[in-house]
Amino acid sequence: MTEKARVEKPAPKMEETFPFSEADKIEVVSYPVRYSWDTIRNSKREYLGSLVQNKKLVNPSEIKERIFLNDLFRRKLFNSLFIRKNKECEVAACFDPRHAILFYNDKSEIIANIEICFDCGGSEATFEHNELCYEGLKPIGDLFKEAGIEYFGEGK
């Protein structure tokens, strides 16, 4: 009896994986729930359009905290987004993001971003990554706290 060999893809390398491969800086930001401030786009009501337009934040004045990640935190973030796999994924339906990760090129333009809602476990990104949900967001939340983010929502 022959056992089928399990073929696993090699783990991705940070320096070869977009957006890490092209990011000069990575910033974590926190902000109040967006439906309270991000409701008007292109002269019409458009709740939760993209947080980034024309390679810039839509409304930077609403950002509560901004922290650029050092090499250690960049590596931890990469592991959470591309290496660590989640066995079960559960997501609720609220999606009220209060955090984003912004990837900047050497011209300080945002080349990729991911918004995160720690309440429901949801995320929306402009690049492909592992599914996150509650289980995958826990290490990212821990990383944010360790990096210095204190705001995790009203009353939290």
N, C-alpha and C positions, 0 to 999 in steps of 0.2 A: 504494500500500500504506500503510495507516494503522497507526501504532504505538500500541499500547494505552498510555495514560498510566498510570504506576505511581502509585497513590494511597497515600500514607503517612499514618498517623495522626500528628498533631502530638505531639511529646515531652510526656510528663506534666510538670506543674509541681509542685514540692515542696510548695508551700503549699496545693495543691488535692488532694493524694494522701494517702489514709489509709495508715499511721498518722502520717506526718510532719505532716499538716495539723492533727492534734489533740494532738500530743505537745508537752508543755511541756519535758520532759527526755528524753534518750535515753542509756541506760547499756549498756555492754558489760561482761559478767561472764565469768570463767573459773572452772572447777571441776574436781575429779577426775571421772573417768568415773563416770557416775551409777549403774551397777549395783553399785558398791561402797558407796553410801550411800542411794540413793533406792529402797527396795524395799518399804516398808510404806505402804499407803494404805488408808484406811477400814477399819482393823483386818484387812487381808488383804494377802498378797504381790501386788504390782502393779507390776512393773518398768516404768520409764519412762512413768508417767502424766504428765500435764501438769506442767511445771516451775512453772506459775503456777496458783494456785487462789484464788478470791475476791479477785482483783486484787492478789495478793501472791505473793512467792516461797514455794515450799513449805518449803524448808529453807535459809534465808539463812546459817546458820552454816557451811555447806559451801562457800561462795563463797570462792575464793582471792583474786581481784582484782576490783575494781569501778572503772570509769572512766566518767565522764560526758563525752559528746562535745561539743566546742565547735561553732560554726557551720561551720567549715571541714570538720571530720570528718563532720558531719551531711550536708553537701552531697556529700562523697565517697561516703558510705554510700548516699545516695539514688541517685546515679548507678549504683552497683553493683547495686542492687536493682531499679531501674526503667528506666534508660536503656540501659546497656550490654547488648547481646545476645550470647549465646554461640552460636557456629555448631554445635559438636558438644558433646553433653553425655554424660558418662560418670559413672556412680555405682556404687560397690561396695556391698556389702550389710551392712557392719558396723553402721552408725549408732550410734556411741558418742560422743555429743556432749559437748564439754567447754567450749563457749562459747554464750552467748546474748546477744541484743540485746533490751533491754527498753524499751518506749515508755511513758512516764508522762504522765498528765494533770496539770492544775494542783493536784489533790488528792493527788498522789503515789501514785495508783493505777495499776497496770499495765494499759494498755488494749490492748496488742498485744505479741507477742514472736515471736522466731524463734530456734530452736536450731540449732547448726551442728556438723557433724562434719567437720573438715578431713581426717581419715584416709580417709573413703570419698567425700567430696564431697556428702554428703547434708545436707538441711536440712528442718526442719518449722516452719511458721509459722502464725500465726492470721490472716494476711492474704495476699492474692494478690500475687505479685511475679514477676520474671523467673526462669526456671529458672537455678539456680546451678551445681551440680556442680563438678568440679575447676577448670575454667577460670574460672567465675564467683566461686569462693571465694578464688582467689589474691589479687585486689585487696582483698578484705575482710580476709584474713589480714594483708596488708601494712598496711592501715589500722589494724588492731588493734595491730600492733607499733609503728607510728608514734605511736599514741595512748598507748602505754605498757604494753600487755599483754605479759607475759613468759612466762606459762604456756601451753604448747601440748600438754601431755600428759606423762605420766610418762616421764622419761629423755630429753626433747626439749629 
